């Protein structure tokens, strides 16, 4: 017997946004799946809104589409901020700021103890700024991660694979991701 998958309203909004961004860029489903290192069936189910994507998957799709993660999520409202989860991280989009030089996303982050989450490389020039409020986190480039304790902060280029892990207990933090503008010349 096949179980029906339950998806969230956010999954349907994400599906719509991915389809539109992919179509706007003239990228086929197969090309996006290959570029994001996903199976075509997985991406098809995400685009159909019948599958909830993990945070890692959404980052891979956003990187291939060369857009901030916020471009795949519904615009945040104070009462209903979009929340996505991955292997170890739950991220709640609080705000998106755009100016001539960059798009900046602000997230409330929870890192669960146990697994390590590896995020795929973002486009060139993307930088992340993490401030830890409680717990101790291991974050940053996978080959040179940083340990950040409560009250501390770190910044790192996230255009390489990077990790998030809670070292002792659940970590509560804020994450700012700055995406430089891509100017066509």
TITORMI-432102 format. One line per 8 residues: number of its first residue (from 0); their letters; for each residue x, y, z of C-alpha. Coordinates in nm, 2 decimals. Layout:
BEGIN
NUM	A	X,Y,Z  ... $
***
This chain:
BEGIN
0	XXXXXXXX	0.00,0.00,0.00  0.14,0.34,-0.10  0.13,0.61,0.16  0.01,0.96,0.05  0.25,1.23,0.12  0.13,1.53,0.32  0.27,1.86,0.21  0.25,2.20,0.36 $
8	XXXXXXXX	0.11,2.52,0.21  0.47,2.63,0.20  0.56,2.34,-0.02  0.30,2.45,-0.28  0.44,2.81,-0.27  0.80,2.68,-0.31  0.69,2.46,-0.60  0.53,2.76,-0.78 $
16	XXXXXXXX	0.84,2.98,-0.72  1.08,2.71,-0.84  0.88,2.64,-1.16  0.86,3.02,-1.23  1.23,3.08,-1.17  1.33,2.78,-1.38  1.10,2.89,-1.67  1.22,3.25,-1.65 $
24	XXXXXXXX	1.58,3.12,-1.69  1.49,2.87,-1.97  1.63,2.58,-1.77  1.48,2.23,-1.82  1.37,2.02,-1.53  1.65,1.77,-1.61  1.91,2.05,-1.63  1.81,2.19,-1.29 $
32	XXXXXXXX	1.80,1.85,-1.13  2.16,1.77,-1.26  2.29,2.12,-1.16  2.14,2.08,-0.81  2.26,1.72,-0.78  1.90,1.59,-0.74  1.71,1.31,-0.90  1.47,1.43,-1.17 $
40	XXXXXXXX	1.18,1.25,-1.00  1.26,1.43,-0.67  1.27,1.77,-0.84  0.95,1.69,-1.03  0.77,1.60,-0.70  0.90,1.92,-0.54  0.78,2.13,-0.84  0.44,1.95,-0.83 $
48	XXXXXXXX	0.41,2.04,-0.46  0.37,1.68,-0.36  0.70,1.66,-0.18  0.84,1.88,0.10  1.20,1.98,0.02  1.47,1.98,0.29  1.67,2.29,0.36  1.98,2.13,0.19 $
56	XXXXXXXX	1.77,2.06,-0.12  1.63,2.41,-0.13  1.98,2.56,-0.10  2.11,2.33,-0.38  1.82,2.45,-0.61  1.86,2.82,-0.51  2.24,2.79,-0.58  2.18,2.64,-0.93 $
64	XXXXXXXX	1.92,2.91,-1.00  2.16,3.17,-0.87  1.91,3.32,-0.63  1.89,3.36,-0.25  1.70,3.10,-0.06  1.44,3.36,0.02  1.35,3.37,-0.35  1.21,3.02,-0.31 $
72	XXXXXXXX	1.01,3.09,0.01  0.70,3.29,0.05  0.75,3.65,0.16  0.78,3.65,0.54  0.50,3.80,0.76  0.55,3.84,1.13  0.27,3.60,1.21  0.36,3.33,0.96 $
80	XXXXXXXX	0.73,3.33,0.88  0.83,3.04,0.64  1.02,2.77,0.82  1.23,2.50,0.66  1.42,2.21,0.81  1.73,2.01,0.71  1.93,1.73,0.87  2.03,1.94,1.17 $
88	XXXXXXXX	1.90,2.29,1.11  1.56,2.46,1.13  1.56,2.80,0.97  1.28,3.06,1.00  1.30,3.34,0.75  1.23,3.67,0.93  1.32,3.93,0.68  1.47,4.00,0.34 $
96	XXXXXXXX	1.64,4.33,0.26  1.74,4.43,-0.09  1.95,4.72,-0.20  2.17,4.80,-0.50  2.46,4.60,-0.37  2.30,4.29,-0.23  2.00,4.08,-0.11  2.03,4.01,0.26 $
104	XXXXXXXX	1.83,3.74,0.44  1.77,3.72,0.82  1.69,3.38,0.97  1.62,3.25,1.32  1.82,2.93,1.34  1.79,2.62,1.56  2.07,2.36,1.53  1.97,2.02,1.68 $
112	XXXXXXXX	2.24,1.82,1.85  2.35,1.49,1.68  2.38,1.51,1.30  2.60,1.75,1.11  2.43,1.93,0.82  2.63,2.00,0.51  2.50,2.29,0.30  2.60,2.30,-0.07 $
120	XXXXXXXX	2.81,2.59,-0.19  2.62,2.91,-0.26  2.70,3.13,-0.56  3.04,3.31,-0.56  3.06,3.60,-0.31  2.79,3.49,-0.07  2.88,3.54,0.30  2.71,3.42,0.61 $
128	XXXXXXXX	2.71,3.58,0.95  2.61,3.37,1.25  2.54,3.50,1.61  2.49,3.23,1.87  2.25,3.30,2.16  2.27,2.96,2.33  2.47,2.64,2.29  2.79,2.59,2.10 $
136	XXXXXXXX	2.79,2.55,1.72  3.05,2.42,1.47  2.99,2.61,1.15  3.16,2.73,0.84  3.36,2.58,0.55  3.35,2.20,0.58  3.73,2.18,0.57  3.79,2.46,0.82 $
144	XXXXXXXX	3.49,2.50,1.05  3.47,2.74,1.34  3.35,2.68,1.69  3.11,2.95,1.81  2.99,2.96,2.17  2.69,3.15,2.32  2.75,3.52,2.29  2.99,3.47,2.00 $
152	XXXXXXXX	2.97,3.53,1.63  3.14,3.42,1.31  3.14,3.51,0.94  3.25,3.29,0.65  3.24,3.27,0.28  2.96,3.02,0.20  3.05,2.97,-0.17  3.20,2.64,-0.07 $
160	XXXXXXXX	3.03,2.35,0.10  2.98,2.44,0.47  2.85,2.28,0.78  2.63,2.33,1.08  2.64,2.12,1.40  2.55,2.16,1.76  2.84,2.05,1.98  2.67,2.01,2.32 $
168	XXXXXXXX	2.30,2.11,2.33  2.05,2.27,2.09  2.19,2.59,1.95  1.97,2.90,1.90  2.12,3.16,1.67  2.05,3.43,1.41  2.19,3.39,1.06  2.24,3.66,0.81 $
176	XXXXXXXX	2.31,3.56,0.45  2.44,3.83,0.21  2.41,3.76,-0.16  2.59,4.02,-0.38  2.38,4.16,-0.67  2.45,3.99,-1.01  2.48,4.27,-1.26  2.45,4.19,-1.62 $
184	X	2.70,4.39,-1.82 $
***
